[in-house]
Amino acid sequence: MTRILCAAVIALFFGCQGKPAPESVVRLATTTSVQDSGLLDILTDAFQADGKYTLQAIAVGSGQAMQLGKTGEADILLVHSPDDEKQFVAEGYGTDRTTFLHNDFVILGPAADPAKVKGAKNAAEAFKRIAAAEALFVSRADKSGTHKKELKLWAAAGIKPVKAFYLEAGQGMAGTLSIANEKKAYVLADRSTYLAMKKNIGLEIVNEGDEALINRYSLILVNTAKFPKVNAGGARAFFGFVLSEPARDMIEKFGLDKYGRQLFFYDYRIKSDYQLK
Amino acid sequence: MGFIAEGFQKALHLILSGDSEMFAIARLSLAVSVLATAAAVLAGVPLGSWLAVKKFPLKKLLIALVNTGMGLPPVVAGLVVMLFLSRSGPLGFLNWLYTPTGMIIAQFIIALPIITALSISAMQSVDPKFYQQVLTLGASDWQAIKICLKEIRLTVLAAVIAGFGRLVAEVGAVMIVGGNIRHQTRMLTTATVMETQMGNFDMAIALGLILLALSFAVNLALTLIQQDKVRAR
């Protein structure tokens, strides 16, 4: 018995080997919405298809993703927090910021809509009504792109959300949505995560369509001049892959079969001779 | 109530249909925790035995530190390992962050104090006169420790079971060091957290059941060895 166990341990050890060479590993820091919607899986599979690269995608909030960029921990970022992104590039941590994708945020709430948010003329008005009714609101509170957008909307509504009706979850989009669902609270969510979780939650869209609710995603290369350990070649390869026609087709088709609608809108104009070396 | 029963039903279906990704996750979980336990046993049992039999200054303080380590929060272990393995950290050149190797190191650090501390107390349960006697018969320190370990192997095995139980159920350290990357570092525990947050309770229950089954299988194997030895006495 002891021998069988020892043999099993050794077999496990060798089963664990086979780590790819460091230069073939591309580390992408991205947001939870890209993972939770399922987009990350199809991009990863397609990018790795030719066997040249392994994509290590870390799905965290945009704030944390940029933190991974600021310490040279990631090679490339796919994030959605435009103001922070501009600052990130201005401070010299990143280059080649390319906004290529968008979808939108939606304000979700319980079907009974206690704060009468339905019918608000825009997102700021919706937030005003939630605060006026002191209806529960769950915030990501994790410096993610969604959180930053939410803070902007509170500012536009002229409200400092610090009262007892405002819950700070400190979790990813899916975790925050689950809390809001259980507490029958209002919440700001990106549409892709909402659709991915719609079958599991009872919250409804109470406000959508405002220009202020647009959600823009960008790619940023981590500055190799600042961080020599960054896998520049691999990051360029992923950058080029995402900004290519096959990736565009995949992204535009994504969600049609499962949700009956397009989840992400590709707005980068691909140059036919786009070549990144 | 209905959705819980339905969740279990779907979970069983998922397990029986042999979802290949789910089994790859289970395999990785098992590999990481077993290897980390094995490494912690190789280091912790000799270390604990030595600490138990040797007399040296500050021995009590050191043992108190090891005992404190038994309660080391996995997230703290994960954070420290992450900082050391990060590219800007001192061990960044190894490229072990977000790999199974990194997760094994973090779990090793969690298990080491547990197995060391339990080895210390197991060794101290041996009559000191017995140890002295073996020494006077001409055995070296390590030979004497080996002989004593044979006497207490059942208790040491209990230490192994305790260490493995802690590791296979652990989520904080592997989440931080592994990053829950699909096909690479997604473990049963981290996948369960993710699926729960997504509201995919059937998948979460299925993963939880597999985790329980795995834990049971390993503990059964260890217990069989333990009980075999009881009979052999």
Chai-1 contact restraints between the chains, C-beta under 6 A:
chainA,res_idxA,chainB,res_idxB,connection_type,confidence,min_distance_angstrom,max_distance_angstrom,comment,restraint_id
A,M1,B,I225,contact,1.0,0.0,6.0,A-B,restraint_1
A,T2,B,I225,contact,1.0,0.0,6.0,A-B,restraint_2
A,V9,B,V34,contact,1.0,0.0,6.0,A-B,restraint_3
A,V9,B,A38,contact,1.0,0.0,6.0,A-B,restraint_4
A,L12,B,A31,contact,1.0,0.0,6.0,A-B,restraint_5
A,L12,B,V34,contact,1.0,0.0,6.0,A-B,restraint_6
A,L12,B,L35,contact,1.0,0.0,6.0,A-B,restraint_7
A,F13,B,L35,contact,1.0,0.0,6.0,A-B,restraint_8
A,G15,B,A31,contact,1.0,0.0,6.0,A-B,restraint_9
A,C16,B,A31,contact,1.0,0.0,6.0,A-B,restraint_10
A,C16,B,P100,contact,1.0,0.0,6.0,A-B,restraint_11
A,P22,B,N95,contact,1.0,0.0,6.0,A-B,restraint_12
A,Q56,B,Y98,contact,1.0,0.0,6.0,A-B,restraint_13
A,Q56,B,I181,contact,1.0,0.0,6.0,A-B,restraint_14
A,I58,B,G179,contact,1.0,0.0,6.0,A-B,restraint_15
A,T71,B,S88,contact,1.0,0.0,6.0,A-B,restraint_16
A,G72,B,R87,contact,1.0,0.0,6.0,A-B,restraint_17
A,E73,B,S86,contact,1.0,0.0,6.0,A-B,restraint_18
A,E73,B,R87,contact,1.0,0.0,6.0,A-B,restraint_19
A,A174,B,Q197,contact,1.0,0.0,6.0,A-B,restraint_20
A,A174,B,M198,contact,1.0,0.0,6.0,A-B,restraint_21
A,G175,B,Q197,contact,1.0,0.0,6.0,A-B,restraint_22
A,S178,B,Q197,contact,1.0,0.0,6.0,A-B,restraint_23
A,S178,B,G199,contact,1.0,0.0,6.0,A-B,restraint_24
A,M197,B,G199,contact,1.0,0.0,6.0,A-B,restraint_25
A,N200,B,G199,contact,1.0,0.0,6.0,A-B,restraint_26
A,K229,B,R87,contact,1.0,0.0,6.0,A-B,restraint_27
